[in-house]
């Protein structure tokens, strides 16, 4: 066996140097929040309504919240639920994509300390002309700070 080249980093070396700004990341999730609402491309969907399911995932460093048992240092999933409920039940959109986008933006605005937000909106048994368990749209914001700094498009 040949000796290791001292100029090459060891494969077991940590991926980030000591003192770097890397911080632990956790995820707070709201899973399968269910609502009855009136969204869809077909007029009948707006009139009759249907079931919608939503998942919201927020990545953040919640170490201080955990250490101090402090809700103000993390994402309050009850408030996230209320954001989702308001957007789903008080609006009528054609696309579940718009719901996912709007929910993600609102969560990012409410919690600018999060690193990323991901929202999935599901419509069970969508009207597609045949058997289908669900349609879903997922929208992810990977850089919440930049997304919050950029104004939401007026047509969104």
Legacy VTK file of the C-alpha trace (Angstrom):
# vtk DataFile Version 3.0
C-alpha trace
ASCII
DATASET POLYDATA
POINTS 156 float
0.000 0.000 0.000
1.266 3.472 -0.847
1.341 6.215 1.815
-1.451 8.790 1.690
-0.634 12.036 -0.090
-0.557 14.695 2.647
-1.757 17.348 0.162
-5.040 15.492 -0.391
-7.775 15.721 2.259
-8.554 12.531 4.086
-11.835 10.875 3.114
-12.788 10.816 6.769
-12.276 14.578 7.179
-15.379 16.503 8.214
-17.273 18.090 5.337
-17.241 21.522 6.959
-14.308 23.072 8.785
-14.493 23.848 12.480
-16.126 27.182 13.135
-18.069 27.204 9.873
-21.567 28.640 9.734
-23.068 25.194 9.235
-25.876 24.618 11.705
-27.990 21.609 12.588
-31.193 21.367 10.626
-34.470 19.917 11.774
-37.816 19.618 10.060
-41.239 20.555 11.386
-44.080 18.944 9.426
-47.828 19.245 9.272
-48.983 16.027 7.596
-52.277 15.413 5.820
-54.313 18.396 6.986
-57.730 17.791 5.397
-60.210 20.403 4.168
-63.361 20.589 2.094
-63.034 23.350 -0.495
-63.982 24.534 -3.983
-61.023 24.426 -6.379
-60.549 22.986 -9.844
-60.720 23.671 -13.531
-64.196 22.195 -13.966
-67.169 24.360 -13.023
-68.698 21.468 -11.097
-65.641 21.340 -8.809
-66.244 24.969 -7.854
-69.934 24.335 -7.287
-69.816 21.002 -5.425
-66.341 21.169 -3.888
-64.184 18.327 -2.728
-61.602 17.045 -0.306
-58.092 18.514 -0.264
-55.118 17.225 1.704
-52.054 19.301 2.522
-48.560 18.591 3.843
-46.274 21.432 4.943
-42.618 20.881 5.759
-40.304 23.569 7.168
-36.547 23.054 7.531
-34.872 25.093 10.255
-32.443 24.932 13.117
-34.738 24.338 16.077
-31.997 23.394 18.517
-32.608 26.488 20.705
-36.352 25.782 20.729
-35.668 22.224 21.849
-33.117 23.198 24.500
-35.317 25.924 25.987
-38.677 24.250 25.215
-39.683 27.536 23.566
-42.365 27.635 20.872
-41.277 31.140 19.792
-37.987 29.669 18.496
-39.576 27.248 16.050
-42.512 26.880 13.684
-45.912 26.801 15.367
-47.758 24.130 13.390
-51.125 25.341 14.739
-50.463 28.695 13.056
-49.331 26.876 9.905
-52.604 24.929 9.949
-54.535 28.212 10.203
-52.611 29.650 7.225
-53.458 26.547 5.186
-57.113 26.531 6.289
-57.568 30.200 5.396
-56.000 29.882 1.942
-57.870 26.688 1.058
-61.307 27.504 2.420
-61.513 31.234 1.661
-60.377 31.106 -1.983
-61.438 29.433 -5.210
-58.542 28.584 -7.525
-58.377 26.545 -10.702
-55.070 24.870 -9.862
-53.740 23.003 -6.851
-50.365 24.358 -7.990
-51.558 27.829 -7.041
-52.614 26.593 -3.617
-49.208 24.993 -3.000
-47.422 28.162 -4.161
-49.543 30.528 -2.064
-49.297 28.362 1.063
-45.508 28.088 0.745
-45.160 31.856 0.313
-47.380 32.610 3.324
-45.508 30.154 5.561
-42.172 31.623 4.422
-43.417 35.142 5.192
-44.718 34.088 8.628
-41.480 32.239 9.510
-38.536 33.987 7.816
-36.111 32.059 10.090
-36.796 28.807 8.221
-34.311 27.669 5.603
-36.771 25.930 3.293
-40.501 25.295 2.976
-42.186 22.547 0.987
-45.934 22.245 0.453
-47.832 19.399 -1.161
-51.526 19.765 -2.020
-53.448 16.599 -2.918
-56.835 16.213 -4.527
-58.137 12.661 -3.956
-60.082 11.045 -6.802
-59.561 13.852 -9.312
-61.923 14.044 -12.302
-59.561 12.630 -14.934
-61.939 10.308 -16.781
-60.864 7.132 -15.018
-59.594 5.631 -11.775
-56.930 7.737 -10.084
-56.079 7.816 -6.387
-55.023 11.456 -6.324
-53.463 14.388 -8.096
-50.859 16.365 -6.225
-48.663 19.406 -6.655
-45.564 20.151 -4.603
-43.918 23.567 -4.356
-40.603 24.072 -2.597
-38.817 27.258 -1.573
-35.162 26.410 -0.917
-34.028 29.934 -0.034
-36.709 31.469 2.159
-34.734 34.672 2.801
-34.558 35.459 -0.933
-38.160 34.430 -1.549
-39.463 36.667 1.230
-37.345 39.588 -0.016
-38.839 39.236 -3.517
-42.399 40.534 -3.718
-45.098 38.040 -4.629
-46.171 38.446 -8.221
-49.407 40.444 -8.397
-51.056 37.840 -10.637
-50.225 34.942 -8.271
LINES 1 157
156 0 1 2 3 4 5 6 7 8 9 10 11 12 13 14 15 16 17 18 19 20 21 22 23 24 25 26 27 28 29 30 31 32 33 34 35 36 37 38 39 40 41 42 43 44 45 46 47 48 49 50 51 52 53 54 55 56 57 58 59 60 61 62 63 64 65 66 67 68 69 70 71 72 73 74 75 76 77 78 79 80 81 82 83 84 85 86 87 88 89 90 91 92 93 94 95 96 97 98 99 100 101 102 103 104 105 106 107 108 109 110 111 112 113 114 115 116 117 118 119 120 121 122 123 124 125 126 127 128 129 130 131 132 133 134 135 136 137 138 139 140 141 142 143 144 145 146 147 148 149 150 151 152 153 154 155
